[in-house]
Amino acid sequence: MPAATALLMNAPVSPSPLLDRIRSPADLKALAPDQLPLLAQEIRHELIAVTARNGGHIGPNLGVVELTLALHRAFNTPEDQLVFDVAHQGYVHKLLTGRGGAFFQKLRQSEGASGFLYRRESPHDAFGAGHAGTALSAALGMATARDLRGSQEHVIAVCGDAAFTCGITLEALNNIVSSTTRLIVILNDNEWSIAKNVGAMAGYLNRLSTNRTYNKLHHDVEAFFKSFPTGAEMNRVYQKWKRETKDFIVGSSLFEKFGLRYLGPVDGHDFDALAKNLEFAKHCDVPVLIHVLTKKGKGLHAALNSPEKFHGASPFDPDTGESHQSAPGTPPNYQDVFGQALVRCAQANRNVVGITGAMPGGTGLSYLAKALPAQFFDVGIAEEHAVIFAAGLATKGIRPVVAVYSTFLQRAYDPIIHDVCLQNLPVTFCLDRAGLSPNDGPTHHGLFDLAYLRCVPNAVVMQPKDEDELVDMLQTGLQHPGPAFIRYPRGAGVGVKLKAQPVVLPIGQAEMLREGSHIMIWALGNMVQDALKLAARLAAEEHLSVGVVNARFVKPLDRALLLSHATGNRLIVTMEDHVVTGGFGSAVLEALQEANCPAAVERIGWPDKFIEH
Ligand SMILES: Cc1ncc(C[n+]2csc(CCOP(=O)(O)OP(=O)(O)O)c2C)c(N)n1
């Protein structure tokens, strides 16, 4: 692994003598405190080497190396419950809980470690996740269950600062003191979501951690207390002083108003400070929040310089930090085509605005943020709010475009029904990563949106066959007087040239691409190219006459064209990048059944199970 070494500050010697010895948290506890810095270096080395090859959440993990080591030294998993929010920062935890070596080196690949945490991957994974904002609620449930059962284990929730932009976290916060007296919350504050964290909460945390008067005083008094032999009593006196001066200087922290004891801010790369605060928290008789300051990307220059790019990086060169270039001629990504098209729409109509829930880069909205910042809104990890906010804007003649990953829109199902579709408001939803998101796994596959959207009255649901049609669909959605949903897959488009001017598509009209008398394939979106190849192959090899339809609309479905194909002995085949249960093929079956048409239908899509990374 010498390549990674070049970027790693204070690079360790390779291989990793300490890390290789860690098979469980007990091995970690057996190390002397002065061995921890070297272990941290070895871990960073491994993280960089593996993610440079496989891609993954390198930035968040480099930031929590010391914190995760300190947590595993202070607590005993799996008895104690360690709950990580999102769980994208769980790589270090994996390395310490028997999932290193070859298993970790296959991170995000079949048979290797998942990029998130799963209860079935290890007993040390107290709670699975991939979506943000769930840790505090889950941890509170565990703590409450412990209290009900009368057991003694600790429950610790590790939440990023961006988790506090998420309503669920705040809902849990509101319920902590009424449910338990024992819960430890770690606020891992690195000031970044994927992009820079946003909103009033980000500003508040920043003020809390940078109050200079307080920090100076805190530093001086800590030095004074350190001059005594350390002991639980001295630590308690120091923490008490800290709380009281903080109240006096910056006002009681928001968390204290919710009934939690606030400790911090603590340097998240200082083993000593972390150990002391965790030890203190273990003995508190009220819920505690430890505010830990960490550096996202610590140890990798490129990640420190570009935290957003290295939040979740595609494979990169460990020497330069440069992403591996796509093969020459790779078409642009759907997200970029969408983002640039939205800028053109928003320039032409200043009522068009874009809304993202903390994903400006991934959705392509960063183009809008740059070109027309007044027409761009990043609302934080707040998908429900994003959708209702859009509904409110739409009542006043604004044309909001909510750009969101299919999987994260699941959060906002009630607002879709109750606030947008029931009131038939003209909000356009652009669902990126619709379909399989292969190396992320089941938390991130966008495989359910058709099923949950097509049953909602007033919703128009469509998927383009290529990036040019995506731009047409955006235009169509923006002209439509009600809600419209456009889904498209992760990654590169087909490589078609964009028309000079997009066209508005007739709602509910499919596109006939190839006639066929034996089989008619009704393909949706990215399946159209596969259907065309399949049709050509069946014609050449099996002498079958196979037609292809670009369905375009799942709702409303082009029933007239469908029924015209359901004649003779023609087999109808549907193809979709979605679960077959309740998806596009189901819509075709329903339409045929409602017309009393007995045509044979074969549905191709993903099976009724969660698909691994
Ligand atoms: C519901 C939901 N929306 C969006 C995302 C995408 N996402 C993954 S991590 C992340 C930012 C997390 O920031 P923070 O909690 O501060 O942790 P950090 O990565 O900084 O350690 C976002 C927005 C998600 N996982 N879940």
The ligand as a Gaussian input file, in Angstrom:
#p B3LYP/6-31G(d) Opt

LIG

1 1
 C      -32.719000      11.021000       4.648000
 C      -31.372000      11.237000       4.017000
 N      -31.181000      12.310000       3.229000
 C      -29.976000      12.500000       2.654000
 C      -28.958000      11.633000       2.870000
 C      -27.635000      11.799000       2.176000
 N      -26.562000      12.032000       3.157000
 C      -25.723000      11.049000       3.509000
 S      -24.607000      11.539000       4.627000
 C      -25.203000      13.100000       4.619000
 C      -24.554000      14.161000       5.453000
 C      -24.283000      13.697000       6.816000
 O      -23.654000      14.711000       7.520000
 P      -23.358000      14.511000       9.049000
 O      -24.525000      13.838000       9.692000
 O      -22.947000      15.800000       9.618000
 O      -22.189000      13.459000       9.068000
 P      -20.717000      13.590000       8.436000
 O      -20.759000      12.966000       7.090000
 O      -20.362000      15.035000       8.372000
 O      -19.878000      12.836000       9.379000
 C      -26.287000      13.218000       3.752000
 C      -27.034000      14.459000       3.497000
 C      -29.215000      10.520000       3.682000
 N      -28.280000       9.590000       3.924000
 N      -30.418000      10.361000       4.246000

